[in-house]
Amino acid sequence: MNTHANKPESRGQAFWLEGRRIEPLELSGNEKVADMIDNVFAGSGFNARLLAEGAKLYARMLDANATVCITLAGAMTPIGVGGIFISLIEKGFVDFIISTGANVFHDMQRAFDFPMVQGNPNVDDNVLAEDGVARIYDVFIPNDDELAGADAIVHDAVARLDASRPVSSAALHRTLGELIWEKGLYPEKSMIAAAAKADVPIYTSSPGDSAIGMNLAVHQLLAGPVPFDPILDVIETAAIVRDADASGVVEIGGGSPKNFYLQTQPMLQQMLFDKSKGGHDYCLQLTADPPHWGGLSGATPSEARSWGKIRDAQKNNVVVYSCASITFPLIAQYAMARVKPRPQRRLSGRIDKLTDELRRTARDKPALRQEHPELFDGL
């Protein structure tokens, strides 16, 4: 900490009082969610105002035709948030997704009518375990083998993958989505199925940390190697970002998906000596974690600027401190009301081309060749 900083100059009282005046909030006439955000939340303070700023930021990145990623951590699909993703996918409001594996797996379960019901967090978990019920705070999920359609479909997907070359998690999830349309009881309830239909790639930054990873492990243990390479996820997401005229993110929670998206900029700038981007243009973070514990989930966009992940520490960055189960539906609804649908980018169909372009430009970087001459032998 700098204890010798110069005392800032006074700017005068009038300078500090130029902001929007806060008046008694009026609910009448603001019954619609978007109006409530524009006229009530935006005219208030604290996290109500931040939520309004965050909603406007999401609308702004969509209007700017930015390539938008949504990162997904926490148990969001068990509480139904996958339905919001379906709506955003259909409107062209999300171009690719980075999720925990658990969110992907629970989304698939819903397509097979696997029940997730409201429960009580104050129960005896010993009793729940004896009765075959798993708990995610106040959500109860049956824990038995008769409803394991999502397990079986993972093995079906592996059988469909091209074993001649490794694939990314996005290719695996696309295959899962296609199988859900074929075999699911309610494919329309699955964001994985919706993403496959719209060519929206879904990546998992921690592929071994879920029931999908465990099912892949069973296959590899008993039937042979699974043609899956998570390093391809690093390459493909960097290629998507490099191709974007502008890039933006909505971070639901934090964890691994958050950093996996943000690291695409250091991947380009520091690892590949590609200075074409200079940081992400827009960042909206929905978190309940403060920054002072040092955890990634609470780390601010301004801190990310110091790592080269964000273009500007002060502009087009908003952190909303609240539960994403509240803030994300409101912000998504605001975008649905205020922004016209966008053409879908259908990145899944372009990913090989984008990856080839990333490889070509990397090979043309003299600084990269100088840094790693051993990688250019034979080229």
Steps between C-alpha positions, in 0.01 A plus 500: 500500500633843404506711818663797326234579242443865421186655642244533218394848397155622601251519212229697672161394630320558170723246323392221733130585481459472122350150513139400457289629787340230715128558555233288674459191283169454320380147430184610319552489126805276529330163520708351219844368597693715251315816610564409863872473430518822296286718721521353850825308539698745285368791707598340828833400655706207625452172312167604353684766303783259415247249368356770273849593381574133438179452301583801285855373450373165372263682264786724388731211413219336303422823313872536421485154338768369734571128505344413835594216732310405814697314766302278731606389848298395803198270488300703250338239274350307795296813585379541142737766366557285190164626376635855494799383298262342249327836450830686466630244250186535289534881497868489405596657834772247585760377253683244713485367854760387752346292777581266780443138406238466774276763340522317168419164657202625703368669187512167316318327786203731460461390137447145631234611750742466790315689777653790688259627763483769765603368842600617844865585579445433871449125474713217636730403212555159656132430441517635146796273424315196636197585287702548181466878470786741423478866604625824346406744777118511459481280187438125534612257230436122501821303524421169334600309188156473340513860380850486354419591139758777511768249599418272210498782246858595590613151398290525183671829418846349538406227253405768245818704530759472227764282666763595240571837663440668836208737546423792730236505771286711263495215248404257774219725622373553147475124459321476833254767386431317175437178692262681734292606199494136388448320832392753761147502634496879517784633283337843492587535870875466440736791436753244369250394236416864418869584469562205265209610282632858480870408463586667831815333639497405868836446666580350839811640661524215754387197298592239759305670778148369436295190430586547130868470584437196718303330222783574256741348753292181517507474121875555485566258784304216343475564125807702407605864464239770445600731209474812714761774539419789738794703363295540183257704712779748574581528130142525376387763751808711420421466129141615557614806693767587245239498225264730691479869412406555866465253783284498811407269783231448759657311789253308713693430818870448458716194528673330213259606221561869579878481470486263204326771300714785627826314431434505125650849494832408671503190280499722193719782627757325720517147366448559128638858482176606330429863592182527292258519793640659816236370741128426504276798426208428735477315831191449715560299817219362716644380828432471870871494587700807606849556361692525827518122561723467195278242329436506127123517541530838669785642291389817323528590131737782594734241653469300178625809315835465675532155340411623152165322505283813480553795267422775750485494881227765518282474189236244404553293816233439765494272804159425654529362852203274555382146432503428128174308541344846545714726284548287188128447421436874544792600278409243235139619500619858460703405193206308354283810536748767390715336228391371161586136422841454338599257224651187654875477440495119484860477616502120518493479121789747470730379775738301278549802274560731798748255650690468173523879478632519856766240416599679179542838668694343788747344258553841342604665827879558504493561876337162560756328279779669691348400835439136402724406207466131586127517412575613146727213396386378162270794436 
